[in-house]
Amino acid sequence: MSNRHWIQSYDSIPAEIDADRYPCVNALMESAMRQFAAKPAFRAFGRSLTYADVDRLSSAFAAYLQKEVGVRKGDRVAVMLPNVVSFPIAFIAIAKIGGVQVNVNPLYTARELEHQLNDAGVEVIVAYNGSTSALARVIDKTRVRTVITAGPGDGCGAGIAAPAVDESLPGATTLSEAIEQGAKLELEPVAVSGDDLLFLQYTGGTTGLSKGAALSHRNLVANIEQFKAFMPDTLSPGNEVIVTAIPLYHIFALTVNFLTYFSVGAENWLVANPRDIESFIDVLKAARPTIFVGVNTLYAALASHPRVTEVDWSRLKLSAGGGAAMIDIVSERWKSATRSFIREGYGLSETSPVVSFNPQFISRFTGDTGLPVPSTDVKLLDENDREAGIGEPGEICVKGPQVMGGYWQKPEANARAFTADGYFRTGDVGVFDDKGFLKIVDRKKDMVIVSGFNVYPNEVEAVATAFAGVAECACIGVPDEKTGEAVKLFVIKAQGADVSAEALIAHCRAAMAAYKVPKIVHFVDALPKSAVGKILRRELRQIN
């Protein structure tokens, strides 16, 4: 164990939290739904649901899943939704019956979706109407037997135009129909403990196909309590207003925006498409948020928009950033527009996610990720697994109640992911200063972060190499003004092949989510390699 020298900087923050304050996340949510029953819980598309509405609707959907679909404790249920009210309804319903939610990006291609559904053993999926074409293409290759679809108005009774469900997807039920049927059924209580799984949160880890980080109820309760200990003045019961534009299927929004602020009766405005910046700003004007959470690209887009000054920012108490490194000039622009600096943190899917955060007493943008949160031990290990000294870089290794039990059914990956004494190896390289503030100086080897999303070169290279005429390829991340980083692909053509950048990019776009697709294709005669034939990606950065 490290000496946890950051605790000297804690001021009034407790060194430990009670990871068992609630026996499970269900108890936390039930407490909030009782205490704040009449208050608005979620707003979207001009409609709102109170905490009592959420309780009623989720109970009806839970009864449907339990009685009509046959979901039992421990069954994995995939949720493939953007930020619409169906998401919290589905999550709370799944949790009530002891299910395990498998969060799926609704923009995934058929190939990506097939892997995740099969890896998790999913038999039931709640899918956004607009994502059903990808599902229809692979459903026969999976164990999925029940499909429940949701449009933007499902759950809140709004008559909003919705994308059509793919015609080749047989027997799908809408969420609204499921809730209507479930309201006539009796929900059987299910005993849930802190050790029971709550999420399979898929992440690439360090390389290759995504793996499911197995997160328990206790993991999430602990991380909620850790965040609360750091930011108590931003959690006034029944008084906070948060705008959620980062996707709820991402662990950052899931834990902080949804669960943490739900637990204190916040009013949560959901933004399904933050790229529609005009509508997004209209939501911000109407909400007048006290809390805003985003990634660097989101802050950059808002801070540079001329209408950002139309928003009344006078109530804004917290601007939190994560998912990718925040840039100081973006924080300066954001503060100029809102009078609120961006408070950065660090975390991963495997840690539920918060490992460190800039605590309440910090009064300016720091460029680091703050102090480790309570009940968390962090040590930095050098290449020989010796603990690095103050100011020396080392791999960030984490132990605490928020750390996952392991990857879903991946014993070999788990053996690599943890040290002999039980610390999770993040693969990120950090440096501690003498006060315990953690700065990230490098990232998981070779990983690219596009708009806060992880892109793993092995996956991009595997897809690109499958294109006729590509003999070999390698990719890196390069700076990009809009997305922080973009994927640049270096390609060796097969002898005599005629490969165009446009055709190769189109091929990649058909197989991968848009953020993974190479933005730049650079044709080369050779790739730099080590003596054993390993591509030296660091040397690719020198090729113009």
VENVENHU-V953874 format. One record per residue. SS is DSSP state (H for helix, E for strand, C for the rest). PHI is phi in whole degrees, 0 to 359 (* if undefined). Layout:
BEGIN
ss;phi
SS;PHI
SS;PHI
END
This chain:
BEGIN
ss;phi
C;*
C;288
C;274
C;49
H;294
H;291
H;297
H;299
H;264
C;289
C;59
C;264
C;286
C;291
C;288
C;229
C;243
C;264
C;291
C;245
C;302
C;245
C;295
C;194
H;296
H;304
H;296
H;298
H;291
H;297
H;299
H;294
H;292
H;283
H;294
C;244
C;312
C;273
C;274
E;292
E;261
E;224
E;231
E;197
C;53
C;79
E;243
E;224
E;236
E;280
H;299
H;293
H;299
H;299
H;298
H;295
H;293
H;291
H;296
H;296
H;292
H;299
H;297
H;297
H;299
H;286
H;270
H;269
H;264
C;85
C;289
C;243
C;307
C;91
C;292
E;269
E;239
E;278
E;235
E;239
C;227
C;280
C;280
C;234
H;295
H;299
H;297
H;296
H;298
H;296
H;299
H;295
H;297
H;297
H;295
H;300
C;257
C;77
C;284
E;245
E;277
E;255
E;280
C;235
C;294
C;292
C;265
C;300
C;281
H;301
H;298
H;294
H;294
H;301
H;300
H;292
H;297
H;287
H;296
H;276
C;68
C;282
C;245
E;228
E;224
E;254
E;236
E;293
H;312
H;289
H;258
H;286
H;293
H;295
H;296
H;300
H;288
H;238
H;302
H;289
H;261
C;235
C;267
C;296
C;241
E;228
E;239
E;242
E;258
E;217
C;259
C;298
C;266
C;297
C;96
C;242
C;72
C;273
C;275
C;259
C;302
C;233
C;300
C;286
C;287
C;305
C;296
C;272
C;264
C;278
C;68
C;285
E;249
E;280
H;300
H;298
H;294
H;296
H;295
H;297
H;290
H;294
C;296
C;266
C;252
C;261
C;281
C;271
C;299
C;236
C;285
C;233
C;244
C;297
C;279
C;288
E;290
E;245
E;230
E;252
E;257
E;280
E;213
C;284
C;64
C;244
C;209
C;72
C;295
C;293
E;238
E;270
E;288
E;274
E;253
E;269
H;304
H;295
H;305
H;287
H;302
H;298
H;292
H;298
H;294
H;295
H;296
H;299
H;295
H;278
C;231
H;299
H;285
H;257
C;229
C;288
C;303
C;76
C;241
C;274
E;233
E;238
E;255
E;250
C;252
C;283
C;294
C;293
C;285
C;271
H;299
H;298
H;292
H;300
H;280
H;277
H;297
H;275
H;293
H;298
H;282
H;298
C;295
C;248
C;75
C;287
E;264
E;248
E;267
E;266
C;245
C;283
C;223
C;292
C;290
C;280
H;296
H;295
H;294
H;300
H;294
H;300
H;297
H;299
H;296
H;287
H;282
C;48
C;293
C;265
E;227
E;221
E;235
E;202
C;253
H;305
H;295
H;292
H;299
H;297
H;295
H;289
H;297
C;267
C;274
H;299
H;275
H;299
H;284
H;286
C;281
C;277
C;265
C;295
C;266
C;292
C;257
E;215
E;245
E;253
E;231
C;189
C;86
C;197
C;300
C;277
C;259
H;300
H;294
H;292
H;297
H;297
H;294
H;296
H;295
H;299
H;277
H;239
C;67
C;233
C;279
E;269
E;261
E;265
E;222
E;220
E;187
E;214
H;305
H;290
H;240
C;71
E;245
E;286
E;256
E;219
E;201
C;280
C;291
C;304
C;283
C;287
C;241
C;205
C;292
C;253
C;80
C;241
C;258
C;86
E;261
E;303
C;284
C;303
C;60
E;238
E;248
E;234
E;229
E;256
E;250
C;280
C;296
C;258
C;63
C;263
E;289
C;286
C;278
C;302
C;82
C;257
C;285
E;195
E;293
E;285
E;238
E;234
E;228
E;173
C;292
C;270
C;279
C;306
C;286
E;154
E;279
C;300
C;52
C;228
H;300
H;291
H;296
H;293
H;298
H;281
H;279
E;238
C;285
C;299
C;261
C;89
C;270
E;281
E;275
E;282
E;82
E;271
E;252
E;226
E;226
E;265
C;268
C;290
C;264
C;96
E;280
E;257
E;243
E;275
E;249
E;204
C;243
C;313
C;310
C;74
C;293
E;247
E;244
E;248
C;53
C;87
E;258
E;283
E;238
C;254
H;309
H;303
H;291
H;299
H;294
H;295
H;292
H;295
H;294
C;287
C;281
C;303
C;99
E;267
E;276
E;199
E;203
E;205
E;230
E;222
E;262
E;235
E;302
E;220
C;297
C;272
C;250
E;82
E;223
E;227
E;274
E;246
E;250
E;261
E;231
E;258
E;281
C;294
C;302
C;79
C;279
C;245
C;243
C;257
H;299
H;296
H;292
H;293
H;296
H;298
H;299
H;294
H;294
H;285
H;248
C;222
C;302
H;303
H;291
H;271
C;288
C;303
C;269
E;233
E;243
E;239
E;275
C;227
C;272
C;205
C;248
C;293
E;224
C;281
C;298
C;262
C;92
C;282
E;293
C;264
H;296
H;299
H;282
H;298
C;294
C;271
C;271
C;259
END
